[in-house]
Amino acid sequence: MTSEKIRVLVAKPGLDGHDRGAKVVASALRDRGMEVIYTGLHQTPESIVEAAIQEDVDAVGLSILSGAHMTLFPKIAELLRSRGAENVVLTGGGIIPKEDVESLRTLGFARLFGPGSTTDEIAEYIESEVGRRRAAANH
Amino acid sequence: MPSESFKKSNEVYNKKASAAKSREDAREFTTISGDPLDICYTPQNSPDLNGGGYDDKLGFPGEYPYTRGIHPNLYRGKLWTMRQFAGFGTAKDTNERYHFLLEHGQTGLSVAFDFPTLMGYDSDHARSRGEVGRCGVAISSLADMETLFSGIPLDKVSVSMTINGPAAIVWSFFIAAAEKQGVHPSKLRGTIQNDILKEFQAQHAWLVPIDHALRIVIDTMEFGAKEVQQWNTISISGYHIREAGSTAAQELAFTLANGFEYIERGIARGMNVDEFAPRLSFFWDVHLDFFEEIAKFRAARRIWAKTLKEKYGAKDPRSLLVRTHAQTAGVSLTAQQPENNIVRVAYQALAAVLGGTQSLHTNSMDETLALPTEKSVKIALRTQQVLAYETEVAHVVDPLGGSYFIEAMTDRLEAAANVYFKRIAERGGMVNATKEGWVQREIHRSSTAYQKAVEDGRKTIVGINRFVEEDEKIEIPVLKIDPKVDEISSDNLRKLRERRDAARVKKALDGVRAAAKNGENLMPRFVEAARSYATLGEIADVLRGEFGAPVEPAF
């Protein structure tokens, strides 16, 4: 287990321009001492995965409010796997109906954070998941 | 002015009230924007209203400076327009929803477009995959626009379209669709949002860089003034600024400052301010802080009227009016205990009406989960009908005018906006302040502060940080978009491309390119391109090719 700073990519896949949530989360994670890289708006799955690999991040947080999550989220998970980055913690949030949250659970998104989530919950989840995976990797 | 003895007793009261014990569960007494509030407001908070101050600050409804409203008898003359924003799936799906809404007593239409349309991509573009018809209706050409308004007479029903980056193109589809119905442009009533500045500041559905985008906006103002005289060519919008996290004062200041920018550019184009200012309308958020919101509407009317008259020399009284659409605050809705949202929306709708709005959209309770179902949309519409017809609130104009509190709040918001106008001027104006990302950072600062206040428990959200139901099961039906929408829309486009006159399309697109280069008004070229059945993506590609893509300032 290293005490290296956690590196997180906060990303906006798809065409929607709602960045309030992504920016609030990015600021909160920064305040918790994480290194946060924000992609900016309107990213493709390819550009997000490329940034995740280049920046060597521990976690990727996706924010989407356009309804295209069932197309874009699995694509990002698949691209990350194909680049050998399956150890990266993958999470996200936005306007995502419950049924879709259930489906995404089996597609690499163990936990998503919908409206009403606190930034602490999100930060704690990332810290514990990254911690767990780092510990496992060191064994 | 209050007498000396009044001041004295007021002071005594203030001491007594401040010393009284506050209830324990309230951490602070501030507006939702975080501004402190007095315990009680008195004539001392707005001392000049009884003298010459009444004429200067308020005036009568329908009279300068219009603080009390833009019509002498307001809702006795005409109720606000009940205009529910709607759009999903294909043009055919949305056309059915429009017929449903009109049959249930809605009085105007408001089109929500999907993200590909908002960003100027056709339904079959690679970037559109998974997005087609999800957040609004997919419109890629005149053919889709004809379907969207099938059976709806465009000389009778006013239509508002929330479109910005490609607003001029989509408006051209609309004008061409009306032509097909035999309706002349001069008969059309409606609005395109077309407020590109707030896109760069808050909503981010853009097409080309800001300077080129502004030129196209001024083209629409100029074209509208000549050809589509009853059309609102810009709906200057605070809504998205507020939803992105600003305070009420920031929403007020940034929105009006954006409006002044359009005014200055219209004048710089060589138009007289009275030629185009009467066709600018406004769109405000109506949030949960009831009194602050009412005061915001009043302050907006006063500031706009005074500035247009005194600074920009407007002579036509219609140039001075803040004609307003309002929408309840989407961000205030909770996914938890979603039925509570009906109540939130009702309070917000009441504030909009007491603030004197001309048009209103009430959100549906399920919008934090997905697009609304028919049932929840109907409840939202009925909320307005109950307000209009049962509560008797619409009979008196500006019923809160003269309230010490409302007048003090109106003055305070006006003063806060004036401070922002100075800061914007110091940054070289709104366009510069936006390019630098300053406006965006101001909004972000406020959204972070609010999030902290909620997480600290200083601000309460029922069902989120108080009165929480653990293990709550949310059992309301959610609208499902047919997953075949992508396919159907792409298929329609393929067929359209086969049957249209390719030579005419090419000629029309060349015309758009030429106008983009030589600086002539683009609107006639867009309308001709629409008539040729050139698609949104094809026309937008010409603009992207000539002008490039917008750049987002660093966060």
HADDOCK unambig.tbl for C-alpha pairs under 7 A between the chains (distance, minus, plus):
assign (segid A and resid 15 and name CA) (segid B and resid 115 and name CA) 5.81 0.50 0.50
assign (segid A and resid 15 and name CA) (segid B and resid 116 and name CA) 6.99 0.50 0.50
assign (segid A and resid 16 and name CA) (segid B and resid 115 and name CA) 6.23 0.50 0.50
assign (segid A and resid 17 and name CA) (segid B and resid 203 and name CA) 5.37 0.50 0.50
assign (segid A and resid 17 and name CA) (segid B and resid 204 and name CA) 4.75 0.50 0.50
assign (segid A and resid 17 and name CA) (segid B and resid 205 and name CA) 6.13 0.50 0.50
assign (segid A and resid 18 and name CA) (segid B and resid 203 and name CA) 6.19 0.50 0.50
assign (segid A and resid 20 and name CA) (segid B and resid 244 and name CA) 5.31 0.50 0.50
assign (segid A and resid 20 and name CA) (segid B and resid 245 and name CA) 6.77 0.50 0.50
assign (segid A and resid 24 and name CA) (segid B and resid 448 and name CA) 5.72 0.50 0.50
assign (segid A and resid 66 and name CA) (segid B and resid 131 and name CA) 6.85 0.50 0.50
assign (segid A and resid 66 and name CA) (segid B and resid 134 and name CA) 6.81 0.50 0.50
assign (segid A and resid 66 and name CA) (segid B and resid 135 and name CA) 5.86 0.50 0.50
assign (segid A and resid 67 and name CA) (segid B and resid 131 and name CA) 6.62 0.50 0.50
assign (segid A and resid 67 and name CA) (segid B and resid 134 and name CA) 5.56 0.50 0.50
assign (segid A and resid 67 and name CA) (segid B and resid 135 and name CA) 6.45 0.50 0.50
assign (segid A and resid 68 and name CA) (segid B and resid 130 and name CA) 4.78 0.50 0.50
assign (segid A and resid 68 and name CA) (segid B and resid 131 and name CA) 5.01 0.50 0.50
assign (segid A and resid 71 and name CA) (segid B and resid 130 and name CA) 5.22 0.50 0.50
assign (segid A and resid 95 and name CA) (segid B and resid 368 and name CA) 6.09 0.50 0.50
assign (segid A and resid 95 and name CA) (segid B and resid 369 and name CA) 5.75 0.50 0.50
assign (segid A and resid 95 and name CA) (segid B and resid 370 and name CA) 6.56 0.50 0.50
assign (segid A and resid 96 and name CA) (segid B and resid 369 and name CA) 6.28 0.50 0.50
assign (segid A and resid 97 and name CA) (segid B and resid 369 and name CA) 5.30 0.50 0.50
assign (segid A and resid 97 and name CA) (segid B and resid 370 and name CA) 6.47 0.50 0.50
assign (segid A and resid 115 and name CA) (segid B and resid 334 and name CA) 6.82 0.50 0.50
assign (segid A and resid 115 and name CA) (segid B and resid 335 and name CA) 6.07 0.50 0.50
assign (segid A and resid 116 and name CA) (segid B and resid 334 and name CA) 6.83 0.50 0.50
assign (segid A and resid 116 and name CA) (segid B and resid 464 and name CA) 5.99 0.50 0.50
assign (segid A and resid 118 and name CA) (segid B and resid 455 and name CA) 6.64 0.50 0.50
